[in-house]
């Protein structure tokens, strides 16, 4: 008779995709996706400071109505696997029923987790709040200064210094570990070494990422923990014993996940890309009438007129603004397949 039993990733296998990822443990888990495909985040937009006037009306300045920046986080990655283990093959390995669990563990470590990390790092690099380019290859002589430029940017943007992580590929790590500023993990006292952490640099944890998981043409990524999240809604696996047509086990698993940069904290994600091999779209110019142009050819535009960042806002519109009236503030960016998104341009018409 066919029999099905569930494998709990955390209890039975001790290997949750999120928990064993090189990326997810270094991002925030404050957003709850259980039972939800989309989570709407609302962040109030602050207003500029005014000069106080000691006479007349509106001495504190003209009141501005409170506006919220709405960001929709929608899970898009729904991955699965299916694998059969003939009873004869299992017995030939003298492993009986335990072989099914071993294969699930192998599937996670060789397929599910690397794919989760690869996708998450790609999203972080493409949706970073700050993307800078440099056409000079990283070297032993320049890598410290280049990464320090990123930490200076985060410092000036008043991004919290605690909880920062530097993600770097193996080639970059080889250069970095030769610097005097790098502290290897065996020399630094950590309460617990999170998976992938190989040391510290400039008060950041350093995570070395294998080439197969690393996004193309990216030199390094700096992320403050609360600036991004990589949630997983569903992580399950089943073993069907002797299902119809199979003498043995049928293994099935599913992982439903995504990775997001949080709009209100986007400056906490900083990426340097190799512009000798790729291109960052030029930020759009905005005409007096509100028309958008870019020196990068064949780009598309997204814009907002409600003060929100069009890279993340649920109110962003693709195309050219129309019917724009005087006093309207346009925020826009350019994007193109295969290139990195531009910075945001802002102009009040």
C-alpha positions in Angstrom: 0.0 0.0 0.0 1.3 3.5 -0.9 2.3 5.6 2.1 3.2 9.3 2.3 5.0 11.0 5.1 6.2 14.6 5.4 9.7 15.7 6.1 9.9 18.8 8.2 13.0 20.8 7.1 13.8 22.2 10.5 13.0 19.3 12.8 13.7 16.1 10.8 16.5 17.4 8.5 17.9 20.3 10.5 18.5 22.1 7.2 16.0 24.8 6.4 16.8 26.5 3.1 16.6 29.9 4.7 18.6 28.9 7.8 21.4 27.3 5.8 21.5 30.1 3.2 24.6 32.3 3.0 22.4 35.3 2.5 19.1 35.1 4.5 20.6 34.9 8.0 22.1 38.3 7.4 18.8 40.0 6.4 15.8 40.9 8.5 13.1 38.4 9.2 10.6 41.0 10.7 8.0 40.6 7.9 5.6 37.7 8.2 4.6 36.0 5.0 2.9 32.9 6.5 -0.3 32.4 4.5 0.4 35.4 2.3 1.8 35.9 -1.1 1.9 39.7 -0.9 2.8 42.0 2.0 2.1 45.7 1.8 4.6 47.9 3.6 3.6 51.5 4.5 6.3 54.1 5.4 5.3 57.7 6.2 7.2 60.3 4.2 8.8 63.1 6.2 8.7 66.8 5.1 11.5 69.4 4.9 12.2 71.7 7.9 11.0 75.3 7.7 12.2 78.6 9.1 9.9 79.6 11.9 8.1 82.9 11.3 7.2 85.0 14.3 4.2 86.8 12.8 1.3 86.0 10.5 -0.5 82.7 9.8 1.2 79.3 9.4 4.2 80.4 11.5 5.5 76.8 11.4 5.2 76.8 7.6 2.4 75.6 5.3 1.1 72.3 6.6 1.8 69.3 4.2 -0.6 66.4 4.3 1.0 63.2 5.5 1.7 60.7 2.7 2.7 57.1 2.9 5.1 55.2 0.6 3.5 51.9 -0.2 5.6 49.0 -1.3 4.2 45.6 -2.2 6.4 42.6 -1.6 5.1 39.7 -3.7 6.7 36.3 -3.7 7.6 35.1 -7.2 9.9 32.1 -6.8 7.9 28.9 -6.5 10.4 26.1 -7.0 10.0 22.4 -6.7 11.7 19.0 -7.4 10.6 15.4 -7.9 12.8 12.4 -7.7 12.2 8.6 -7.7 14.4 6.1 -5.9 13.8 2.5 -7.0 13.6 0.1 -4.1 16.3 -2.0 -5.6 18.7 0.9 -5.8 18.0 1.8 -2.2 18.7 -1.7 -1.0 21.8 -2.0 -3.2 23.2 0.9 -1.1 22.3 -1.0 2.1 20.6 2.1 3.4 16.9 1.2 3.5 14.5 4.0 4.3 17.3 6.3 5.4 18.5 6.8 1.8 15.4 8.9 1.0 16.2 11.4 3.7 19.9 11.5 2.7 18.8 12.3 -0.9 16.6 15.1 0.3 19.5 16.6 2.3 21.7 16.3 -0.9 19.0 18.0 -3.0 18.9 20.9 -0.5 22.6 21.4 -0.3 23.4 21.0 -4.0 20.3 22.5 -5.6 17.8 24.3 -3.4 20.1 26.4 -1.2 22.6 27.5 -4.0 19.6 28.5 -6.2 18.0 30.5 -3.3 21.3 32.3 -2.7 21.9 33.0 -6.3 18.5 34.5 -6.8 18.7 36.6 -3.6 22.1 38.1 -4.4 20.9 38.9 -7.9 17.9 40.7 -6.5 20.0 42.6 -4.0 22.5 43.7 -6.7 19.8 44.8 -9.1 17.5 46.5 -6.6 20.1 48.1 -4.4 19.5 51.6 -3.2 22.9 52.6 -4.5 24.7 51.1 -7.5 28.1 52.5 -8.3 30.3 51.6 -11.2 34.1 51.2 -11.6 35.9 50.0 -14.7 39.2 49.4 -12.9 39.5 45.8 -11.7 39.8 45.1 -8.0 43.3 44.5 -6.8 45.3 44.2 -3.6 46.1 47.9 -3.7 42.6 49.2 -4.3 40.1 46.8 -2.7 40.3 48.4 0.8 39.6 51.9 -0.5 36.8 50.7 -2.8 34.9 48.9 0.0 35.6 51.8 2.3 33.9 54.1 -0.2 30.8 52.0 0.4 31.0 52.2 4.2 31.5 56.0 4.0 28.3 56.3 1.9 26.3 54.2 4.4 27.8 56.3 7.3 26.9 59.6 5.5 23.4 58.2 4.8 23.1 57.6 8.6 22.7 53.8 8.1 23.2 51.9 11.3 26.7 50.5 11.6 25.7 47.4 13.5 24.3 44.6 11.4 26.3 45.3 8.2 27.5 42.5 6.0 30.0 42.5 3.2 29.2 39.9 0.5 32.1 39.2 -1.8 33.1 36.4 -4.2 36.1 34.1 -3.6 38.3 36.1 -6.0 37.6 39.3 -4.1 38.0 37.6 -0.7 41.5 36.4 -1.8 42.5 40.1 -2.3 40.8 41.3 0.9 42.3 38.8 3.3 45.8 40.1 2.4 44.9 43.5 3.8 45.9 44.6 7.3 42.3 45.8 8.0 40.9 42.3 7.5 40.4 40.2 10.6 40.0 36.5 10.0 37.3 34.6 11.8 39.8 32.7 13.9 41.1 35.9 15.3 37.8 37.7 16.1 35.6 36.8 19.0 32.1 36.1 17.8 29.3 34.6 20.0 28.5 32.4 17.1 29.8 32.2 13.5 26.9 32.6 11.1 27.1 30.3 8.1 29.4 31.8 5.5 31.1 34.4 7.7 34.9 34.3 7.2 35.9 37.4 9.2 35.3 41.1 9.7 36.3 44.2 7.8 35.5 47.8 8.8 33.1 46.5 11.5 31.2 44.4 9.0 30.8 40.6 8.8 32.4 39.3 5.7 30.6 36.5 3.8 32.5 34.7 1.0 30.2 33.5 -1.8 31.1 30.7 -4.2 31.3 31.7 -7.9 28.2 29.8 -8.9 26.0 31.8 -6.5 27.6 35.2 -7.3 25.8 37.7 -9.6 27.6 38.5 -12.8 29.7 41.6 -13.1 29.3 42.6 -9.4 32.4 43.4 -7.4 30.9 43.4 -3.9 27.6 44.0 -2.0 27.2 45.7 1.4 23.9 45.2 3.2 22.7 46.5 6.5 20.5 43.8 8.0 17.2 45.8 8.2 17.5 47.1 4.6 16.5 43.8 2.9 14.6 40.5 3.5 14.6 37.1 1.9 11.5 35.3 3.2 10.4 31.8 2.5 6.7 31.1 2.7 6.7 27.3 2.0 9.4 24.8 2.7 8.2 21.2 2.7 9.2 17.8 1.3 7.3 14.5 1.0 8.3 10.9 0.6 5.7 8.7 -1.1 6.5 5.0 -0.5 5.4 2.7 -3.2 3.1 5.1 -5.1 1.3 3.6 -8.1 3.7 2.7 -10.8 6.8 2.9 -8.7 8.5 0.2 -6.6 10.3 2.4 -4.1 10.2 6.1 -3.1 8.9 9.2 -4.8 10.5 12.4 -3.3 8.8 15.7 -3.8 9.8 19.1 -2.4 8.8 22.8 -2.7 10.2 26.2 -1.8 8.3 29.4 -2.2 10.4 32.5 -1.6 11.8 35.8 -2.8 14.2 38.6 -1.8 13.3 42.3 -1.4 15.1 45.6 -0.7 13.0 47.7 1.7 12.2 51.0 0.1 12.4 53.1 3.2 15.8 51.6 4.0 17.2 51.2 0.5 20.3 53.3 1.2 21.4 50.4 3.4 22.2 48.3 0.3 25.3 49.4 -1.7 26.6 47.6 -4.7 29.7 48.1 -6.9 29.6 46.7 -10.4 32.4 46.2 -13.0 31.5 48.7 -15.7 34.3 47.4 -18.0 31.9 44.4 -18.6 28.5 45.9 -18.0 26.7 49.2 -17.9 24.6 51.2 -15.5 21.7 53.1 -17.1 22.2 56.8 -17.1 19.9 58.6 -14.8 17.1 60.3 -16.7 16.9 64.0 -17.5 13.5 65.6 -16.8 12.5 68.5 -19.0 10.5 71.6 -18.0 7.4 69.9 -19.3 8.2 66.6 -17.5 9.5 64.6 -20.4 12.1 61.9 -19.6 15.2 61.2 -21.6 18.4 59.2 -21.0 21.8 59.1 -22.7 21.6 55.3 -22.5 19.7 54.1 -25.6 16.5 52.2 -25.7 15.7 52.4 -22.0 12.3 52.4 -20.3 11.3 54.7 -17.5 9.3 54.4 -14.3 8.2 57.5 -12.4 6.0 58.7 -9.5 4.4 62.0 -8.7 3.5 61.3 -5.0 7.0 61.7 -3.6 7.7 58.0 -3.4 10.8 56.2 -4.8 9.7 54.7 -8.2 12.2 51.8 -7.9 10.0 50.3 -5.1 6.7 52.2 -5.0 3.4 50.5 -5.7 2.3 53.8 -7.3 5.1 53.8 -9.9 4.0 54.2 -13.5 6.0 53.0 -16.6 6.3 55.3 -19.5 6.3 59.1 -19.9 4.5 61.4 -17.5 1.4 63.1 -18.9 -0.9 65.9 -17.7 1.7 67.1 -15.3 0.9 70.4 -13.7 3.1 73.1 -12.2 4.3 72.2 -8.7 4.3 68.5 -9.4 7.5 66.7 -8.3 8.5 63.9 -10.6 10.9 61.1 -9.5 12.1 58.8 -12.2 14.6 56.1 -13.1 15.7 54.3 -16.3 16.0 50.6 -16.8 16.9 48.2 -19.5 17.2 44.4 -19.7 20.8 43.3 -19.2 21.9 46.6 -17.6 21.7 47.9 -14.0 19.0 50.4 -13.1 19.9 54.0 -13.0 19.8 56.3 -10.0 16.6 58.3 -9.4 16.3 61.8 -10.8 13.9 64.3 -9.0 12.5 67.5 -10.4 9.6 69.8 -9.5 7.8 71.1 -12.6 
